[in-house]
Amino acid sequence: MFAFVSGFAGLPATRASSFNGAQFSQTHSPVRTARFSMAASKSVPFLPQPAKLDGTLPGDVGFDPLGFSDMFDLNFLREAEVKHGRICMLAIVGWVFPEAVYHLPNEMYSATNPLDAIGKVGWLPVIQILLFIAACEAATGYKKVYEQKCEDPGNFGFDPLNLAGTPEKKKRRQTAEIKNGRLAMVAIGGAIHHALLTNMGLVEQIQSGRWFGGYYVH
């Protein structure tokens, strides 16, 4: 893409104002060759592959249209992505489970819309949850980011079932985790968005057939 833009920058003013496709192909073929010889991103074929995303990381398909990998440490970005993916995988399960399977036997825990549940249970339980999360982050995140510099992103030495027994298994499990984590990040964003639009829980919304929003009053 940059080679393509720089090709126009190098044209003389008179030639640039009157250029056409045939003229460009005859007199500036080196620019065209440079443009198409660049490695293309697997996920966005009309953009060049980011320099740091060479496919070595699990789930790397060269998707970085905003160039974050050039601005920040790649291991830090992957650490953040893995962590947010894990949080969202838990979040989407927690979003659906109380409505579809079981919730605590009390009226304050019976809200089908998880956004309504925050107001029903009150702020004290929410603050307790946030403090617990902060304690976990302080205990693990600081060491991982500032002492270990995010080496081996997402690895906290927790594998009681030995799912990553070999390098091949580890790469396969890591790829599956990052793909499911990305899906969960999209899913929880959609669930929150539709809860705001419909005032319903996810299961209730699907069963009612309300696919296009519109605030609904029970």
Residue pairs with C-beta under 8 A, 6 or more apart in sequence:
1 46
1 47
1 48
2 48
3 31
3 34
3 35
3 38
4 31
4 35
7 28
7 31
7 32
7 34
7 35
8 16
10 31
11 19
11 28
15 23
24 32
25 32
38 48
38 49
39 48
39 49
40 46
40 47
40 48
40 49
41 47
41 48
41 49
41 50
41 53
41 61
41 62
41 63
41 64
42 49
42 61
42 62
43 61
43 62
43 63
44 62
44 63
44 65
47 65
49 62
50 62
50 64
50 67
50 69
50 70
51 69
51 70
52 69
52 70
52 74
53 60
53 62
53 63
53 64
53 69
53 74
54 60
55 61
55 62
57 74
57 78
57 153
58 171
58 174
58 175
58 177
58 178
59 174
59 175
59 178
59 179
59 182
68 77
69 77
73 149
73 150
75 149
75 150
75 151
75 153
76 145
76 150
78 150
78 153
78 154
79 144
79 145
79 150
79 153
79 154
81 153
81 178
81 181
81 182
82 153
82 154
82 177
82 178
82 181
83 141
83 154
84 181
84 185
85 177
85 178
85 180
85 181
85 182
85 184
85 185
86 154
86 177
86 181
88 181
88 184
88 185
88 187
88 188
89 180
89 181
89 184
91 184
91 188
92 184
92 187
92 188
92 191
94 114
95 114
95 188
95 191
95 202
96 201
96 202
96 203
98 109
98 114
98 117
99 112
99 114
99 201
99 202
99 203
99 204
100 203
103 109
103 110
107 120
108 120
108 121
108 122
109 117
109 120
109 121
111 117
111 120
111 201
112 200
112 201
112 203
112 204
113 195
113 199
113 200
113 201
113 204
114 195
114 201
115 192
115 195
115 196
116 199
118 126
140 156
144 150
144 156
154 174
154 177
163 169
163 173
164 170
164 173
164 174
191 202
194 200
194 202
194 205
194 213
195 201
195 202
195 205
197 213
197 214
197 215
198 205
198 210
198 213
198 214
198 215
198 216
199 215
199 216
199 217
199 218
200 208
200 210
200 216
210 216
